[in-house]
């Protein structure tokens, strides 16, 4: 008798967890699919280059959501003191859109349509529009960082010793 009740409880719990997915998980999954279709459809990348572009898109979406929700600290962006309270879904979609358009301007029309579909899922018009604007601006910044020669890496601090100071003295 104990095991059938436990199985029922686990089934109900699993059903609740599956139906209570976060919207941000949907937008990330959607834009991962869009990015993968865009990248593989172009035929201009090797496998390691495809994974780099996917990493750029995912890093940008993650950093944008964390920025909007005031989570931190970020390695790439300044963390705001409190949540911005705009749509994380719209911001993440706009960021992914910006980066993909920069890398694939020939597919701008289809990427624009995908962005419009993503934005249409956000009910609150003010949060949708502010999220789109914020995402586009963060996308610009993140694209510049992620495509720079340094790759956004932080240089290791140099250790100093007494000889370094002695050499620099006049």
C-alpha positions in Angstrom: 0.0 0.0 0.0 2.8 2.4 0.8 4.5 2.1 -2.6 1.5 2.9 -4.8 0.9 6.1 -2.7 4.5 7.1 -3.1 4.4 6.5 -6.8 1.2 8.6 -7.1 2.8 11.5 -5.1 6.0 11.4 -7.2 3.9 11.4 -10.4 1.9 14.4 -9.2 5.0 16.2 -8.2 6.7 15.5 -11.6 3.6 16.7 -13.4 3.5 20.0 -11.4 7.3 20.6 -12.0 6.9 19.9 -15.8 4.1 22.3 -16.2 5.6 25.0 -14.1 8.6 25.8 -16.4 10.0 29.3 -16.3 9.4 31.5 -19.3 13.1 32.4 -19.5 13.9 28.7 -20.0 11.6 28.7 -23.0 13.2 31.8 -24.6 16.7 30.4 -24.1 15.7 27.1 -25.6 13.9 28.9 -28.5 16.9 31.1 -29.3 19.3 28.1 -29.0 17.3 26.4 -31.7 17.2 29.6 -33.8 21.0 30.1 -33.3 21.8 26.5 -34.2 19.6 26.7 -37.3 21.3 30.0 -38.3 24.8 28.7 -37.7 24.4 25.3 -39.3 22.4 26.6 -42.2 25.1 29.0 -43.2 27.6 26.2 -43.9 30.6 28.5 -43.2 31.7 27.2 -39.8 33.7 24.2 -38.6 32.4 22.4 -35.6 34.6 24.2 -33.1 33.5 27.6 -34.6 29.9 26.6 -34.3 30.3 25.9 -30.6 32.0 29.2 -30.1 29.1 31.1 -31.7 26.6 29.1 -29.6 28.7 29.9 -26.5 28.6 33.6 -27.4 24.8 33.6 -27.8 24.3 31.7 -24.5 26.8 33.8 -22.6 25.1 36.9 -23.8 21.6 35.7 -22.9 22.7 34.6 -19.4 24.6 37.8 -18.7 21.5 39.8 -19.9 19.1 37.9 -17.7 21.5 38.2 -14.7 21.9 42.0 -15.4 18.1 42.5 -15.5 17.4 40.5 -12.4 20.2 42.1 -10.4 22.2 38.9 -9.9 25.9 39.0 -9.8 28.7 39.4 -9.8 29.2 39.4 -13.6 32.5 38.9 -15.3 31.5 41.0 -18.3 29.0 43.6 -17.2 28.6 46.0 -14.2 26.0 44.5 -11.9 23.2 46.9 -11.1 22.5 47.6 -7.4 18.9 46.2 -7.8 16.8 44.4 -10.4 15.8 46.6 -13.4 12.3 45.0 -13.5 11.9 44.7 -17.2 11.2 41.5 -19.2 14.1 39.1 -19.0 12.6 37.1 -21.9 12.4 40.1 -24.2 15.9 41.2 -23.2 17.5 37.8 -23.7 15.8 37.4 -27.1 16.9 40.9 -28.2 20.5 40.1 -27.1 20.6 36.8 -29.0 19.1 38.5 -32.0 21.6 41.3 -32.0 24.6 38.9 -31.8 23.2 36.6 -34.5 22.5 39.5 -36.8 26.0 40.8 -36.4 27.4 37.4 -37.3 24.8 36.7 -40.0 23.5 39.9 -41.6 22.3 37.9 -44.6 19.7 36.2 -42.3 18.4 39.5 -40.8 14.9 39.1 -42.1 14.3 35.6 -40.6 16.0 36.7 -37.3 13.8 39.8 -37.2 10.7 37.6 -37.6 11.9 35.3 -34.8 12.5 38.3 -32.5 9.0 39.5 -33.2 7.6 36.1 -32.3 9.5 36.0 -29.1 8.5 39.6 -28.1 4.8 38.8 -28.8 4.9 36.3 -26.0 5.5 39.1 -23.4 2.1 40.4 -22.3 3.2 43.7 -20.6 4.0 46.2 -23.4 6.1 48.5 -21.3 8.3 45.6 -20.0 8.5 44.1 -23.5 9.7 47.3 -25.1 12.1 48.2 -22.3 13.5 44.6 -22.3 14.0 44.8 -26.1 15.9 48.1 -25.8 18.0 46.9 -22.9 18.7 43.6 -24.6 19.8 45.3 -27.8 22.1 47.7 -25.9 23.6 44.9 -23.8 23.9 42.8 -27.0 26.1 45.6 -28.5 28.3 45.7 -25.5 28.6 41.9 -25.1 29.2 41.5 -28.8 32.1 43.9 -28.6 33.6 42.1 -25.6 33.0 38.5 -26.9 34.5 39.2 -30.3 37.5 41.2 -29.1 41.0 39.8 -29.4 41.2 39.5 -25.7 37.9 37.6 -25.6 36.9 39.3 -22.4 39.6 37.5 -20.4 41.0 39.1 -17.3 44.8 39.3 -17.2 46.5 37.6 -14.3 47.9 40.1 -11.7 51.6 40.4 -11.8 53.5 39.6 -8.6 56.0 42.2 -7.5 59.2 41.8 -5.6 61.8 44.1 -4.2 63.9 43.9 -7.5 60.9 45.3 -9.5 60.8 48.4 -7.3 64.5 48.8 -7.3 64.7 48.7 -11.1 62.0 51.4 -11.4 63.7 53.8 -9.0 65.8 56.7 -10.5 
